[in-house]
Protein backbone atom coordinates (compact mmCIF):
# COMPACT_ATOMS: atom_id res chain seq x y z
CA UNK A 1 0.00 0.00 0.00
CA UNK A 2 1.35 3.42 -0.97
CA UNK A 3 1.56 6.58 1.03
CA UNK A 4 -1.56 8.73 1.35
CA UNK A 5 -2.21 11.38 -1.31
CA UNK A 6 -3.62 14.90 -1.54
CA UNK A 7 -7.21 13.91 -0.71
CA UNK A 8 -6.03 12.24 2.49
CA UNK A 9 -3.92 15.26 3.40
CA UNK A 10 -6.75 17.75 2.79
CA UNK A 11 -9.26 15.56 4.63
CA UNK A 12 -7.02 15.21 7.65
CA UNK A 13 -6.19 18.92 7.65
CA UNK A 14 -9.92 19.70 7.77
CA UNK A 15 -10.64 17.56 10.84
CA UNK A 16 -7.38 17.31 12.82
CA UNK A 17 -6.37 20.66 14.33
CA UNK A 18 -3.02 19.45 15.64
CA UNK A 19 -2.10 17.99 12.25
CA UNK A 20 -3.13 21.22 10.53
CA UNK A 21 -1.09 23.34 12.95
CA UNK A 22 1.96 21.14 12.30
CA UNK A 23 1.37 21.30 8.54
CA UNK A 24 1.32 25.10 8.62
CA UNK A 25 4.29 25.27 11.02
CA UNK A 26 6.51 22.69 9.26
CA UNK A 27 5.05 21.71 5.89
CA UNK A 28 8.20 20.04 4.51
CA UNK A 29 8.31 17.51 7.34
CA UNK A 30 4.59 16.75 7.18
CA UNK A 31 4.55 16.48 3.38
CA UNK A 32 7.36 13.93 3.46
CA UNK A 33 4.75 11.37 4.53
CA UNK A 34 2.47 12.02 1.54
CA UNK A 35 2.65 10.94 -2.09
CA UNK A 36 1.99 14.23 -3.89
CA UNK A 37 2.41 15.37 -7.46
CA UNK A 38 4.79 18.32 -7.89
CA UNK A 39 1.91 20.78 -8.48
CA UNK A 40 0.03 19.50 -5.42
CA UNK A 41 3.11 19.89 -3.25
CA UNK A 42 3.70 23.43 -4.57
CA UNK A 43 0.07 24.35 -3.90
CA UNK A 44 0.25 23.09 -0.31
CA UNK A 45 3.57 24.88 0.31
CA UNK A 46 2.21 28.09 -1.20
CA UNK A 47 -0.93 27.85 0.92
CA UNK A 48 1.16 27.31 4.05
CA UNK A 49 3.36 30.30 3.17
CA UNK A 50 0.34 32.54 2.49
CA UNK A 51 -1.28 31.51 5.75
CA UNK A 52 1.15 33.72 7.67
CA UNK A 53 -0.89 35.37 10.42
CA UNK A 54 -0.40 35.91 14.12
CA UNK A 55 -1.78 32.84 15.84
CA UNK A 56 -1.74 29.12 15.03
CA UNK A 57 -5.53 29.18 14.84
CA UNK A 58 -5.58 32.04 12.35
CA UNK A 59 -2.91 30.33 10.22
CA UNK A 60 -4.87 27.09 10.29
CA UNK A 61 -8.11 28.79 9.21
CA UNK A 62 -6.31 30.69 6.43
CA UNK A 63 -4.68 27.47 5.22
CA UNK A 64 -8.00 25.61 5.21
CA UNK A 65 -9.64 28.40 3.25
CA UNK A 66 -6.87 28.45 0.64
CA UNK A 67 -6.88 24.67 0.24
CA UNK A 68 -10.67 24.46 -0.04
CA UNK A 69 -10.66 27.10 -2.78
CA UNK A 70 -7.89 25.20 -4.62
CA UNK A 71 -9.45 21.73 -4.54
CA UNK A 72 -13.16 22.51 -4.32
CA UNK A 73 -13.26 23.70 -7.93
TIRO-2110 file (N, C-alpha, C; in Angstrom, 1 decimal):
// TIRO-2110
0.8, -1.2, 0.0, N, 1, A
0.0, 0.0, 0.0, CA, 1, A
0.9, 1.2, 0.0, C, 1, A
0.6, 2.2, -0.8, N, 2, A
1.3, 3.4, -1.0, CA, 2, A
1.0, 4.4, 0.1, C, 2, A
1.8, 5.5, 0.1, N, 3, A
1.6, 6.6, 1.0, CA, 3, A
0.3, 7.3, 0.7, C, 3, A
-0.3, 8.0, 1.6, N, 4, A
-1.6, 8.7, 1.3, CA, 4, A
-1.3, 9.9, 0.4, C, 4, A
-2.3, 10.3, -0.3, N, 5, A
-2.2, 11.4, -1.3, CA, 5, A
-2.9, 12.7, -0.9, C, 5, A
-3.1, 13.5, -1.8, N, 6, A
-3.6, 14.9, -1.5, CA, 6, A
-5.0, 14.9, -0.9, C, 6, A
-5.9, 14.0, -1.3, N, 7, A
-7.2, 13.9, -0.7, CA, 7, A
-7.1, 13.5, 0.8, C, 7, A
-6.2, 12.6, 1.1, N, 8, A
-6.0, 12.2, 2.5, CA, 8, A
-5.5, 13.4, 3.3, C, 8, A
-4.5, 14.1, 2.7, N, 9, A
-3.9, 15.3, 3.4, CA, 9, A
-5.0, 16.3, 3.7, C, 9, A
-5.7, 16.7, 2.6, N, 10, A
-6.8, 17.7, 2.8, CA, 10, A
-7.8, 17.3, 3.8, C, 10, A
-8.3, 16.1, 3.7, N, 11, A
-9.3, 15.6, 4.6, CA, 11, A
-8.8, 15.6, 6.1, C, 11, A
-7.6, 15.2, 6.3, N, 12, A
-7.0, 15.2, 7.6, CA, 12, A
-6.8, 16.6, 8.1, C, 12, A
-6.4, 17.5, 7.3, N, 13, A
-6.2, 18.9, 7.6, CA, 13, A
-7.5, 19.6, 8.0, C, 13, A
-8.6, 19.1, 7.5, N, 14, A
-9.9, 19.7, 7.8, CA, 14, A
-10.5, 19.3, 9.1, C, 14, A
-10.0, 18.1, 9.6, N, 15, A
-10.6, 17.6, 10.8, CA, 15, A
-9.7, 17.5, 12.0, C, 15, A
-8.4, 17.5, 11.8, N, 16, A
-7.4, 17.3, 12.8, CA, 16, A
-6.6, 18.6, 13.0, C, 16, A
-7.0, 19.3, 14.1, N, 17, A
-6.4, 20.7, 14.3, CA, 17, A
-4.9, 20.6, 14.6, C, 17, A
-4.4, 19.6, 15.3, N, 18, A
-3.0, 19.4, 15.6, CA, 18, A
-2.2, 19.2, 14.4, C, 18, A
-2.8, 18.3, 13.5, N, 19, A
-2.1, 18.0, 12.3, CA, 19, A
-2.0, 19.3, 11.4, C, 19, A
-3.1, 20.0, 11.3, N, 20, A
-3.1, 21.2, 10.5, CA, 20, A
-2.1, 22.2, 11.1, C, 20, A
-2.1, 22.4, 12.4, N, 21, A
-1.1, 23.3, 12.9, CA, 21, A
0.3, 22.9, 12.6, C, 21, A
0.6, 21.6, 12.7, N, 22, A
2.0, 21.1, 12.3, CA, 22, A
2.2, 21.3, 10.8, C, 22, A
1.2, 21.1, 10.0, N, 23, A
1.4, 21.3, 8.5, CA, 23, A
1.7, 22.7, 8.2, C, 23, A
1.1, 23.7, 8.9, N, 24, A
1.3, 25.1, 8.6, CA, 24, A
2.7, 25.5, 9.2, C, 24, A
3.0, 24.9, 10.3, N, 25, A
4.3, 25.3, 11.0, CA, 25, A
5.5, 24.7, 10.3, C, 25, A
5.4, 23.4, 9.8, N, 26, A
6.5, 22.7, 9.3, CA, 26, A
6.0, 21.8, 8.1, C, 26, A
5.6, 22.5, 7.0, N, 27, A
5.1, 21.7, 5.9, CA, 27, A
6.0, 20.7, 5.3, C, 27, A
7.3, 21.0, 5.2, N, 28, A
8.2, 20.0, 4.5, CA, 28, A
8.2, 18.7, 5.2, C, 28, A
8.3, 18.7, 6.6, N, 29, A
8.3, 17.5, 7.3, CA, 29, A
7.0, 16.7, 7.2, C, 29, A
5.9, 17.4, 7.3, N, 30, A
4.6, 16.7, 7.2, CA, 30, A
4.4, 16.2, 5.8, C, 30, A
4.8, 16.9, 4.8, N, 31, A
4.5, 16.5, 3.4, CA, 31, A
5.4, 15.3, 3.0, C, 31, A
6.5, 15.1, 3.7, N, 32, A
7.4, 13.9, 3.5, CA, 32, A
6.6, 12.6, 3.6, C, 32, A
5.5, 12.6, 4.3, N, 33, A
4.8, 11.4, 4.5, CA, 33, A
3.6, 11.2, 3.5, C, 33, A
3.6, 12.1, 2.5, N, 34, A
2.5, 12.0, 1.5, CA, 34, A
3.0, 11.9, 0.1, C, 34, A
2.3, 11.1, -0.7, N, 35, A
2.6, 10.9, -2.1, CA, 35, A
1.9, 12.0, -2.9, C, 35, A
2.6, 13.1, -3.2, N, 36, A
2.0, 14.2, -3.9, CA, 36, A
2.7, 14.5, -5.2, C, 36, A
1.9, 14.9, -6.2, N, 37, A
2.4, 15.4, -7.5, CA, 37, A
3.1, 16.7, -7.2, C, 37, A
4.0, 17.1, -8.1, N, 38, A
4.8, 18.3, -7.9, CA, 38, A
3.9, 19.5, -7.7, C, 38, A
2.8, 19.6, -8.6, N, 39, A
1.9, 20.8, -8.5, CA, 39, A
1.1, 20.8, -7.2, C, 39, A
0.8, 19.6, -6.7, N, 40, A
0.0, 19.5, -5.4, CA, 40, A
0.9, 20.0, -4.3, C, 40, A
2.2, 19.5, -4.3, N, 41, A
3.1, 19.9, -3.2, CA, 41, A
3.3, 21.4, -3.3, C, 41, A
3.5, 22.0, -4.4, N, 42, A
3.7, 23.4, -4.6, CA, 42, A
2.5, 24.2, -4.0, C, 42, A
1.3, 23.7, -4.4, N, 43, A
0.1, 24.4, -3.9, CA, 43, A
0.0, 24.3, -2.4, C, 43, A
0.3, 23.2, -1.8, N, 44, A
0.3, 23.1, -0.3, CA, 44, A
1.3, 24.0, 0.3, C, 44, A
2.5, 24.0, -0.2, N, 45, A
3.6, 24.9, 0.3, CA, 45, A
3.2, 26.3, 0.2, C, 45, A
2.6, 26.7, -1.0, N, 46, A
2.2, 28.1, -1.2, CA, 46, A
1.1, 28.5, -0.2, C, 46, A
0.2, 27.6, 0.0, N, 47, A
-0.9, 27.9, 0.9, CA, 47, A
-0.4, 28.0, 2.3, C, 47, A
0.6, 27.2, 2.7, N, 48, A
1.2, 27.3, 4.1, CA, 48, A
1.9, 28.6, 4.2, C, 48, A
2.6, 29.0, 3.1, N, 49, A
3.4, 30.3, 3.2, CA, 49, A
2.4, 31.5, 3.2, C, 49, A
1.3, 31.4, 2.5, N, 50, A
0.3, 32.5, 2.5, CA, 50, A
-0.5, 32.6, 3.8, C, 50, A
-0.5, 31.6, 4.5, N, 51, A
-1.3, 31.5, 5.8, CA, 51, A
-0.5, 32.1, 6.9, C, 51, A
0.3, 33.1, 6.6, N, 52, A
1.2, 33.7, 7.7, CA, 52, A
0.3, 34.8, 8.4, C, 52, A
-0.2, 34.4, 9.6, N, 53, A
-0.9, 35.4, 10.4, CA, 53, A
-0.4, 35.2, 11.8, C, 53, A
-1.0, 35.9, 12.8, N, 54, A
-0.4, 35.9, 14.1, CA, 54, A
-0.5, 34.6, 14.9, C, 54, A
-1.6, 34.0, 15.0, N, 55, A
-1.8, 32.8, 15.8, CA, 55, A
-1.9, 31.5, 15.0, C, 55, A
-1.6, 30.4, 15.7, N, 56, A
-1.7, 29.1, 15.0, CA, 56, A
-3.2, 28.9, 14.5, C, 56, A
-4.1, 29.3, 15.3, N, 57, A
-5.5, 29.2, 14.8, CA, 57, A
-5.8, 30.0, 13.6, C, 57, A
-5.4, 31.2, 13.5, N, 58, A
-5.6, 32.0, 12.3, CA, 58, A
-4.9, 31.5, 11.1, C, 58, A
-3.7, 31.0, 11.3, N, 59, A
-2.9, 30.3, 10.2, CA, 59, A
-3.7, 29.1, 9.7, C, 59, A
-4.2, 28.3, 10.7, N, 60, A
-4.9, 27.1, 10.3, CA, 60, A
-6.1, 27.4, 9.5, C, 60, A
-6.9, 28.4, 9.9, N, 61, A
-8.1, 28.8, 9.2, CA, 61, A
-7.8, 29.3, 7.8, C, 61, A
-6.7, 30.1, 7.7, N, 62, A
-6.3, 30.7, 6.4, CA, 62, A
-5.9, 29.6, 5.5, C, 62, A
-5.1, 28.6, 6.0, N, 63, A
-4.7, 27.5, 5.2, CA, 63, A
-5.9, 26.7, 4.7, C, 63, A
-6.8, 26.4, 5.6, N, 64, A
-8.0, 25.6, 5.2, CA, 64, A
-8.8, 26.3, 4.1, C, 64, A
-8.9, 27.6, 4.2, N, 65, A
-9.6, 28.4, 3.2, CA, 65, A
-8.9, 28.3, 1.9, C, 65, A
-7.6, 28.5, 1.9, N, 66, A
-6.9, 28.4, 0.6, CA, 66, A
-7.0, 27.1, 0.0, C, 66, A
-6.8, 26.0, 0.8, N, 67, A
-6.9, 24.7, 0.2, CA, 67, A
-8.3, 24.3, -0.3, C, 67, A
-9.3, 24.7, 0.4, N, 68, A
-10.7, 24.5, 0.0, CA, 68, A
-10.9, 25.2, -1.4, C, 68, A
-10.5, 26.4, -1.5, N, 69, A
-10.7, 27.1, -2.8, CA, 69, A
-9.9, 26.4, -3.9, C, 69, A
-8.7, 25.9, -3.6, N, 70, A
-7.9, 25.2, -4.6, CA, 70, A
-8.5, 23.9, -5.1, C, 70, A
-9.0, 23.1, -4.2, N, 71, A
-9.5, 21.7, -4.5, CA, 71, A
-11.0, 21.6, -4.6, C, 71, A
-11.7, 22.6, -4.3, N, 72, A
-13.2, 22.5, -4.3, CA, 72, A
-13.7, 22.8, -5.7, C, 72, A
-12.8, 23.3, -6.6, N, 73, A
-13.3, 23.7, -7.9, CA, 73, A
-13.0, 22.6, -8.9, C, 73, A
END
